[in-house]
Amino acid sequence: MCGIVGGVAQRDVVQVLLEGLRRLEYRGYDSCGVAVIEPQVGTQEATLKRARSTHRVAELIDQVQKEHLTGFTGIAHTRWATHGAPVTHNAHPHFSGIDPKQPRIALVHNGIIENHEALHDMLTQAGYVFESQTDTEVIAHLINHLYQGDLFEAVKQASRQLKGAYAIAVFCRDEPYRLVAARQGSPLVIGRGEHENFLASDALALAGTTDQIMYLEDGDVADLQINHVAVVDALGHAVYRAVQTVHVHTGAAELGPYRHYMQKEIFEQPRAVADTLDDIKSISPMLFGEGAEDVFKNIDRVLILACGTSYYAGLTAKYWVESIAQMPLEVEVASEYRYRDSVPNPRTLVVTISQSGETADTLAALKHAQSLGMTQTLTICNVSTSAMVRECKLKFITHAGVEIGVASTKAFTTQLTALFMLALTLAQVKGRLTPEQVQRHIENLRHLPVAISAVLALEPQIIAWSQYFAKRENALFLGRGMHYPIALEGALKLKEISYIHAEAYPAGELKHGPLALVTEHMPVVIVAPHDALLEKLKSNMQEVRARGGELYVFADADSRIVAAEGMHVIRMPDNSGMLSPILHTIPMQLLAYHTACARGTDVDKPRNLAKSVTVE
């Protein structure tokens, strides 16, 4: 969480910083700020200037323009609050100086410093006065405390004292054309330019400024000057980090004709799935990287580690892998996995699922699994340059494209697509599918983009439903079998962007407790594909009707579920068999989106949330 942008140049960098913040606002929007070194006219001295806001980046831009803030060296930040409420004095950048009226150090930070209390006590005893409740201000004061004329050296020393996850960018009044960065567990990239250099949490922030991107590794400290970039690793040794040409199209971050990024990304799913499939003609271990065949032949179980929406993708994959490949699969919430005793098996394929590839909980769980001797690792990820991709032996890049909306949509459907291909590949390697069966599955996969487009055409009917949901404060979602995780995802979408309390259950569990919640004021959403469990599901639906509940059913075209009083039905265009969970995801997204619109919430930036969860 939190977004960082910084730059040192021979030109005013403020507009680059503000545009970068605008693109990174999805990472946190509790507050934002920018700081620059402003030369004193007619002197060789400089002063630090900043603007901070507890509103959105658009308001900060107006503030900067009114205050005429300019500078050749600057840092900026958009915050997701961890330590300290989202108020102005807790907003980044933070200053530090022996004289608070003449600050020397300016710093922004993403992450959590676990030993900030001990450092706070030490720095207080040293005479520093704290103006905020953040752990970030501790870092600024620590660097100032250690500063002896060389900012790079001070940051290196400070980083050795920090415990936790962080990405920081810092500059000093006494070295006006220098910017220093450090990372441990939180992403940070450097953008190289002509007589200028930049840094950011994400290359997206620098699109249009530079496409020459250097990815820092954990423990790195980087020294950025106008014509110079140097990096040292955690041991203090000079290291080379390759510069890659990364084309991030700014159009990917523009709304176009859509009202919100979430809406845009829902309607991008046919293209995203098609790109993920990449005109697939065959199933092969090579889809997952070099050496995948040997890995797949020598594993006898699968462990999926993920959080949030990605976790629900993993739950769906459990049904596919165990049914098609006939291999046992466990799905673990990544944030819990490393804090319990588990039974490792070296013949396990450990699969991580993450949109960003930087999810702190999932990365930590992956490293824990590796420490237990489970070294056969695969990541399904949307960002090819992420930490997760670098950490895992095998990879599958989903090609969803940039996803700005905090509530995941196209990332989820492309993850499901990738996981289905994994199930097919494992089944093929283990000899559990005939060539004819593989070909039928491939044909169904290639039909997915068209099928998704057909489901999107249901939007007008779903809009009508959303008007009713918008007036409710609670909702239940029910599914059975491999559609139960889709019900979970539907409930999550509704709660995270409309703020309606929503829960999901396997439909067979209704009578074991949740039925007590059902009244005429409790809408119940049913995921009702035409599968082997349909008749059982119909019985569960009658249990709801008998208690006066309102049913909202997404039914397959051939499921013979008829609308009646208290039972509203929207028919899916066709029955997609094993791929049905992917198609049934789409109406869940649309229902949540239009309900949120009807309630007037901030769809793309729901309260208390952020896109990339890079803190524990």
C-alpha positions in Angstrom: 0.0 0.0 0.0 0.9 3.6 -0.4 2.3 5.1 -3.5 5.7 6.7 -3.8 7.1 9.0 -6.6 10.4 10.9 -6.6 12.7 12.6 -9.0 15.9 14.5 -9.4 16.4 16.5 -12.6 17.5 19.7 -14.3 13.9 20.7 -14.7 10.9 21.2 -12.4 9.8 17.7 -11.4 6.6 18.7 -9.6 4.2 17.9 -12.5 5.9 14.5 -13.0 5.4 13.8 -9.3 1.7 14.8 -9.3 0.9 12.8 -12.5 2.6 9.8 -10.9 0.5 10.3 -7.7 -2.6 10.4 -9.8 -1.8 7.1 -11.4 -0.8 5.5 -8.1 -3.8 6.8 -6.1 -5.3 3.3 -6.2 -2.5 2.2 -3.7 -3.9 4.5 -1.0 -6.0 7.6 -0.7 -6.2 8.5 3.0 -3.9 11.5 2.4 -1.3 12.7 -0.1 1.6 15.1 -0.3 4.6 16.4 -2.2 7.9 18.0 -1.0 10.6 19.7 -3.0 13.9 21.4 -2.5 13.4 25.1 -3.4 16.6 27.1 -4.1 16.8 30.5 -2.3 17.0 33.2 -5.0 20.3 35.0 -5.0 21.9 32.6 -2.5 23.5 29.1 -2.6 21.1 27.9 0.1 17.9 25.9 -0.3 14.8 25.3 1.8 12.4 22.4 2.0 8.8 23.1 0.9 5.8 20.7 1.0 2.1 20.5 0.5 -0.1 17.9 2.1 -3.8 17.1 1.9 -6.2 14.7 3.5 -8.3 14.9 0.3 -7.6 13.2 -3.0 -4.7 13.9 -5.4 -6.9 16.3 -7.5 -7.2 18.6 -4.5 -3.5 18.4 -3.8 -2.8 19.4 -7.4 -4.9 22.5 -6.9 -3.1 23.3 -3.7 0.3 22.9 -5.3 -0.7 25.3 -8.1 -2.0 27.9 -5.7 1.3 27.7 -3.7 3.4 27.7 -6.8 5.5 24.8 -5.5 8.4 24.0 -7.8 11.7 22.2 -7.5 14.4 20.1 -9.3 14.4 17.4 -6.6 11.2 16.2 -5.1 9.2 13.3 -3.5 5.5 12.6 -3.4 3.2 10.1 -1.6 -0.3 8.9 -1.5 -1.1 7.1 1.8 -3.0 4.1 3.1 -3.1 4.7 6.8 -1.5 2.1 9.1 0.0 4.1 12.0 -1.9 7.3 12.8 -5.2 8.6 11.6 -5.6 10.1 8.1 -5.1 13.7 9.2 -2.7 16.3 7.8 0.1 16.0 10.4 0.3 12.3 9.7 0.4 12.8 5.9 3.7 12.3 4.1 6.3 13.7 3.3 7.7 13.9 6.8 10.4 16.4 7.7 13.2 16.2 10.2 15.7 18.9 11.4 17.6 19.9 14.5 15.5 23.0 14.2 11.9 22.0 13.3 11.5 25.4 11.6 14.5 24.7 9.3 14.0 21.0 8.3 16.9 19.2 6.7 15.5 15.8 5.8 12.3 15.0 3.8 11.1 11.4 3.5 8.2 9.3 2.2 7.6 5.7 3.2 5.5 2.7 2.3 5.4 -0.2 4.7 5.4 -0.8 8.5 8.4 -0.4 10.8 8.0 -3.0 13.5 10.6 -1.6 15.9 9.4 2.0 15.6 8.5 2.2 19.3 12.1 1.4 20.4 13.5 3.9 17.8 11.0 6.5 18.9 12.1 6.2 22.5 15.8 6.5 21.5 15.2 9.5 19.3 13.1 11.2 21.9 15.9 10.9 24.4 18.2 12.4 21.7 16.0 15.5 21.6 13.8 14.9 18.6 10.2 16.1 18.8 7.6 14.1 17.0 4.7 15.8 15.2 2.8 12.7 14.1 1.7 9.3 15.2 3.3 7.5 12.3 6.1 5.0 12.2 7.4 7.0 9.2 8.5 10.0 11.1 10.9 7.7 13.1 12.8 7.0 9.9 13.1 10.6 9.0 14.5 11.5 12.4 16.8 8.5 12.4 18.4 9.4 9.1 18.8 13.0 10.3 20.4 11.7 13.5 22.9 9.6 11.5 23.6 12.3 8.9 27.2 13.3 8.7 27.3 15.0 5.3 26.6 12.0 3.1 22.9 11.1 2.7 23.6 7.8 1.0 25.7 6.6 3.9 23.1 7.8 6.4 20.3 5.9 4.7 22.5 2.7 4.5 23.2 3.0 8.3 19.5 3.7 9.0 18.2 0.7 7.0 20.3 -1.6 9.1 18.4 -0.5 12.1 14.9 -0.8 10.6 12.9 -4.0 11.2 9.8 -4.7 9.0 8.8 -3.9 5.5 9.5 -0.6 3.8 10.2 1.4 0.7 11.6 4.8 1.3 12.6 7.9 -0.7 14.5 10.7 1.0 16.4 13.9 0.2 18.4 16.4 2.2 18.6 20.2 2.1 22.4 20.1 2.1 22.6 17.8 -1.0 20.0 19.4 -3.2 20.6 17.3 -6.3 20.5 13.9 -4.7 17.7 11.4 -3.9 18.2 8.2 -1.9 15.9 5.2 -1.9 15.8 1.9 0.0 13.5 -1.1 -0.1 12.8 -4.2 2.0 9.6 -6.1 1.3 7.9 -3.2 -0.6 8.2 -2.6 -4.3 10.3 0.3 -5.7 11.6 0.9 -9.2 14.0 3.5 -10.7 13.3 5.2 -14.0 16.4 6.3 -15.9 16.3 9.4 -18.1 18.6 11.9 -19.9 20.2 14.0 -17.2 17.4 13.0 -14.8 16.4 10.0 -12.7 13.1 9.0 -11.1 11.7 6.4 -8.7 8.3 5.1 -8.0 6.3 2.2 -6.4 5.2 1.2 -9.9 6.5 1.8 -13.4 3.0 3.0 -14.3 3.7 6.2 -12.4 6.6 7.0 -14.8 4.9 6.2 -18.1 5.4 9.0 -20.5 8.5 10.2 -18.5 10.8 7.2 -19.1 10.5 3.6 -20.1 13.9 2.6 -18.8 13.1 0.8 -15.6 15.4 -0.7 -13.0 13.9 -3.0 -10.3 15.4 -2.8 -6.9 15.7 -6.0 -4.8 15.1 -6.5 -1.1 17.8 -4.9 0.9 18.9 -2.5 -1.9 19.8 1.1 -1.2 20.0 3.4 -4.3 21.7 6.7 -4.8 20.0 8.8 -7.5 21.7 11.9 -8.9 21.1 13.8 -12.2 23.6 11.8 -14.2 24.3 8.9 -11.8 22.6 5.9 -10.2 24.4 3.6 -7.8 22.9 0.6 -5.9 24.3 -1.4 -3.0 22.8 -4.6 -1.6 21.9 -5.5 2.0 25.6 -6.3 2.7 26.7 -2.9 1.4 28.3 -4.3 -1.8 27.9 -2.4 -5.0 25.5 -4.3 -7.4 24.2 -4.0 -10.9 20.5 -4.0 -11.4 19.6 -4.4 -15.1 17.7 -1.6 -16.8 14.7 -3.0 -18.7 12.6 -1.3 -21.4 9.0 -1.4 -19.9 6.2 -0.1 -22.1 3.4 1.0 -19.9 0.7 2.6 -22.0 -0.8 5.6 -20.4 -4.0 4.8 -22.1 -4.3 1.9 -19.8 -4.8 4.3 -17.0 -7.4 6.5 -18.8 -11.1 6.0 -18.3 -12.3 6.6 -21.9 -16.1 6.3 -22.1 -16.5 4.6 -18.8 -17.8 6.0 -15.5 -15.3 4.2 -13.3 -12.1 2.1 -13.8 -14.0 -0.9 -12.3 -16.6 -0.6 -15.0 -13.9 -0.3 -17.7 -12.1 -3.4 -16.3 -15.2 -5.5 -16.1 -15.8 -4.8 -19.8 -12.1 -5.5 -20.6 -12.5 -9.1 -19.6 -13.1 -10.6 -23.0 -9.8 -9.0 -24.2 -8.0 -9.8 -21.0 -9.0 -13.5 -21.1 -8.1 -13.7 -24.8 -4.7 -12.2 -24.1 -4.1 -14.6 -21.3 -5.0 -17.5 -23.5 -2.8 -16.0 -26.2 -4.5 -17.9 -29.0 -3.8 -21.2 -27.2 -3.6 -24.2 -29.5 -2.3 -26.9 -27.1 -1.8 -27.6 -23.5 1.9 -27.9 -22.5 4.0 -27.6 -19.3 6.0 -25.0 -21.3 3.1 -22.6 -20.6 4.5 -22.4 -17.1 8.1 -21.9 -17.9 11.3 -23.9 -18.6 11.6 -27.1 -16.5 7.9 -27.2 -15.7 7.4 -30.7 -17.1 10.0 -32.2 -14.8 8.5 -30.3 -11.8 5.0 -31.5 -12.6 6.0 -35.1 -13.1 7.6 -35.2 -9.6 4.9 -33.6 -7.5 1.9 -35.5 -6.0 0.0 -32.6 -4.4 -0.7 -28.9 -4.8 -0.7 -26.1 -2.2 -2.2 -22.7 -3.1 -1.3 -19.6 -1.1 -3.2 -16.4 -1.7 -5.3 -13.6 -0.1 -8.6 -12.0 -0.8 -10.0 -12.5 -4.3 -7.0 -14.5 -5.3 -7.8 -16.9 -2.4 -11.2 -17.5 -4.0 -9.6 -18.2 -7.3 -7.6 -20.9 -5.5 -10.7 -22.4 -3.9 -12.2 -22.7 -7.4 -9.0 -24.3 -8.7 -9.3 -27.0 -6.0 -12.4 -28.4 -7.7 -10.8 -28.3 -11.1 -7.4 -29.9 -10.1 -9.0 -32.6 -7.9 -11.6 -33.4 -10.6 -9.6 -33.2 -13.8 -6.0 -34.0 -12.6 -7.1 -36.2 -9.6 -4.5 -34.6 -7.4 -5.1 -33.4 -3.8 -5.0 -29.6 -3.5 -5.0 -27.5 -0.4 -5.8 -23.8 -0.4 -4.4 -21.6 2.5 -5.0 -18.1 3.4 -1.5 -16.7 3.0 -1.7 -14.4 6.0 -2.4 -17.4 8.3 -0.2 -20.1 6.8 3.2 -19.2 8.2 1.8 -18.7 11.7 0.7 -22.3 12.2 2.3 -25.7 12.3 1.8 -27.5 9.0 3.0 -30.8 7.6 5.4 -30.1 4.7 5.8 -32.4 1.8 8.7 -31.8 -0.6 6.7 -33.3 -3.5 4.3 -30.4 -3.3 3.8 -27.8 -6.0 3.5 -24.5 -4.1 1.3 -22.1 -6.2 1.0 -18.4 -5.2 -1.7 -16.2 -6.8 -1.4 -12.4 -6.7 -2.4 -9.7 -9.1 0.5 -7.4 -8.2 3.1 -10.1 -7.3 4.0 -7.9 -4.3 1.4 -9.0 -1.8 3.4 -9.1 1.5 1.4 -11.9 3.2 1.7 -14.1 0.1 5.4 -13.4 -0.4 6.0 -14.2 3.3 4.0 -17.4 3.1 5.9 -18.5 0.0 9.2 -18.0 1.7 7.9 -19.9 4.7 6.9 -22.8 2.5 10.4 -22.8 0.8 12.0 -22.8 4.3 10.1 -26.0 5.0 11.7 -27.7 2.0 8.9 -27.2 -0.5 11.0 -25.7 -3.3 8.8 -26.5 -6.3 7.1 -23.1 -6.8 4.9 -21.5 -9.3 3.3 -18.1 -9.4 0.2 -16.9 -11.3 0.6 -13.2 -11.5 -0.3 -10.2 -13.6 3.0 -8.3 -13.3 6.0 -10.0 -15.0 8.6 -8.0 -13.2 7.2 -8.5 -9.7 8.9 -10.0 -6.6 6.7 -13.0 -6.8 7.8 -13.8 -10.3 11.5 -13.4 -9.3 11.0 -15.6 -6.2 9.3 -18.6 -7.9 10.8 -21.3 -10.1 7.9 -21.3 -12.5 5.4 -18.6 -13.6 2.3 -17.9 -15.6 1.7 -14.2 -16.4 -2.1 -13.5 -16.8 -1.9 -10.5 -19.2 -4.9 -8.8 -17.6 -3.3 -5.4 -18.2 -3.2 -2.6 -15.6 -5.9 -2.9 -13.1 -6.7 0.3 -11.3 -9.9 -0.3 -9.5 -9.3 -1.6 -6.0 -12.0 -4.3 -6.3 -10.4 -7.0 -8.6 -12.3 -8.0 -11.7 -10.3 -8.9 -14.8 -7.4 -10.0 -12.6 -9.7 -12.6 -11.0 -11.1 -14.0 -14.3 -7.7 -14.3 -15.8 -6.4 -16.0 -12.7 -9.2 -18.5 -13.1 -8.3 -19.0 -16.7 -4.7 -19.7 -15.8 -5.7 -22.1 -13.1 -7.9 -24.1 -15.4 -5.0 -24.4 -17.8 -2.9 -25.6 -14.9 -5.4 -28.2 -14.0 -5.4 -29.4 -17.6 -1.6 -29.4 -17.8 -1.3 -31.5 -14.6 -3.9 -33.9 -15.8 -2.1 -34.3 -19.1 1.3 -34.8 -17.5 -0.2 -37.4 -15.1 -1.9 -39.2 -18.1 -5.4 -38.5 -16.9 -6.8 -36.9 -20.1 -7.1 -38.3 -23.6 -6.0 -36.1 -26.5 -9.6 -35.8 -27.5 -10.6 -34.5 -24.0 -7.7 -32.0 -24.0 -8.9 -30.7 -27.4 -12.5 -30.3 -26.2 -11.3 -28.3 -23.2 -9.1 -26.1 -25.4 -12.1 -25.4 -27.7 -14.1 -24.4 -24.6 -11.3 -22.1 -23.4 -11.0 -20.4 -26.8 -14.8 -19.7 -26.7 -14.5 -18.0 -23.3 -14.0 -14.4 -24.6 -17.1 -14.7 -26.7 -19.1 -16.2 -23.9 -18.0 -13.5 -21.5 -19.1 -10.8 -24.0 -22.5 -12.5 -24.1 -22.8 -12.4 -20.3 -21.9 -8.7 -20.2 -24.9 -8.1 -22.4 -27.0 -8.9 -19.3 -26.0 -5.5 -17.7 -29.4 -3.8 -18.2 -31.2 -6.5 -16.3 -28.7 -6.4 -13.5 -29.0 -2.6 -13.2 -32.7 -3.2 -12.5 -31.8 -5.5 -9.7 -29.2 -3.1 -8.3 -31.9 -0.5 -7.5 -33.4 -3.0 -5.0 -30.1 -4.0 -3.5 -29.1 -0.4 -3.0 -31.8 -0.1 -0.4 -30.7 -3.1 1.7 -27.9 -3.4 4.3 -27.5 -7.1 4.2 -27.3 -9.8 1.6 -26.7 -13.6 1.4 -24.9 -15.4 -1.5 -25.4 -19.1 -2.0 -23.6 -21.6 -4.3 -22.7 -25.2 -4.5 -19.7 -27.1 -5.6 -17.2 -25.2 -7.7 -19.6 -22.2 -7.7 -19.5 -21.8 -3.9 -16.2 -19.8 -4.3 -18.0 -17.6 -6.9 -20.7 -16.9 -4.3 -17.8 -15.9 -1.9 -16.4 -13.6 -4.5 -19.8 -12.1 -5.2 -20.3 -11.3 -1.5 -16.8 -9.8 -1.3 -17.4 -7.5 -4.3 -20.7 -6.2 -2.8 -19.3 -5.5 0.6 -16.1 -3.9 -0.5 -17.6 -1.3 -2.9 -21.2 -0.8 -1.8 -20.6 -1.3 2.0 -23.5 -3.7 2.2 -22.9 -6.5 4.7 -22.8 -9.6 2.6 -21.9 -13.2 3.4 -21.7 -16.3 1.3 -22.3 -20.0 2.2 -22.4 -23.3 0.5 -26.2 -23.6 -0.1 -26.3 -26.9 1.8 -25.2 -25.1 4.9 -28.2 -22.8 4.9 -30.2 -24.9 7.3 -27.3 -25.2 9.6 -27.5 -21.6 10.9 -27.7 -18.9 8.2 -31.4 -19.5 7.5 -32.0 -17.7 10.8 -31.0 -14.5 9.0 -33.5 -14.8 6.2 -36.4 -12.3 6.2 -38.2 -10.3 3.5 -35.5 -7.7 4.0 -32.6 -10.1 3.2 -32.0 -10.5 -0.6 -30.5 -13.9 -1.3 -28.4 -14.3 -4.5 -28.2 -17.8 -5.9 -25.5 -19.0 -8.3 -27.5 -21.7 -10.2 -25.7 -23.4 -13.0 -27.2 -26.4 -14.7 -25.0 -29.1 -13.1 -25.2 -32.2 -11.0 -26.1 -30.2 -7.9 -29.0 -28.2 -9.4 -31.8 -30.2 -7.9 -30.2 -30.0 -4.5 -29.9 -26.2 -5.0 -33.6 -25.9 -5.9 -34.5 -27.4 -2.6 -32.3 -24.8 -0.8 -34.1 -22.1 -2.8 -37.4 -23.3 -1.5 -36.1 -23.2 2.0 -35.5 -19.4 1.5 -38.9 -18.8 -0.2 -40.7 -20.6 2.7 -39.2 -18.0 5.1 -40.3 -15.0 3.0 -36.8 -14.4 1.5 -36.3 -12.7 -1.8 -34.4 -14.8 -4.3 -32.2 -13.4 -7.0 -31.1 -16.3 -9.2 -28.4 -16.3 -11.9 -29.5 -19.5 -13.8 -28.1 -21.2 -16.9 -30.2 -21.1 -20.0 -31.3 -24.7 -19.7 -31.8 -24.9 -15.9 -35.6 -24.7 -16.0 -35.8 -22.3 -13.1 -38.9 -20.0 -13.6 -39.4 -16.6 -12.2 -42.2 -16.3 -9.7 -43.3 -14.1 -6.8 -40.3 -13.7 -4.5 -38.0 -15.3 -7.1 -36.3 -13.1 -9.7 -34.3 -14.9 -12.5 -31.7 -13.8 -14.9 -30.7 -16.4 -17.5 -27.1 -16.8 -18.5 -26.6 -17.1 -22.3 -25.4 -20.7 -22.2 -24.0 -23.5 -20.1 -20.2 -23.6 -20.1 -19.7 -26.8 -18.1 -16.4 -26.8 -16.1 -15.7 -23.2 -17.1 -19.0 -22.0 -15.7 -17.4 -20.4 -12.6 -15.6 -17.9 -14.8 -18.9 -16.8 -16.6 -20.9 -16.7 -13.3 -18.3 -14.3 -11.9 -19.3 -11.6 -14.4 -22.9 -10.9 -13.1 -21.5 -10.8 -9.5 -19.2 -8.0 -10.5 -21.9 -6.1 -12.4 -24.4 -6.4 -9.5 -21.8 -5.1 -7.0 -20.8 -2.3 -9.3 -24.2 -1.0 -10.1 -25.4 -1.3 -6.5 -22.4 0.8 -5.4 -23.3 3.4 -8.1 -26.9 3.5 -6.9 -25.7 4.1 -3.3 -23.2 6.8 -4.4 -20.1 5.2 -3.0 -16.5 5.8 -4.4 -16.4 2.7 -6.5 -12.8 2.7 -7.5 -11.5 3.8 -4.1 -13.6 2.1 -1.4 -13.0 3.4 2.1 -10.2 1.8 4.2 -8.9 -0.3 1.3 -6.0 -0.1 -1.2 -5.0 -2.0 -4.3 -1.6 -3.5 -3.6 -1.4 -4.9 0.0 2.3 -4.6 0.6 2.1 -4.6 4.4 1.1 -7.4 6.8 
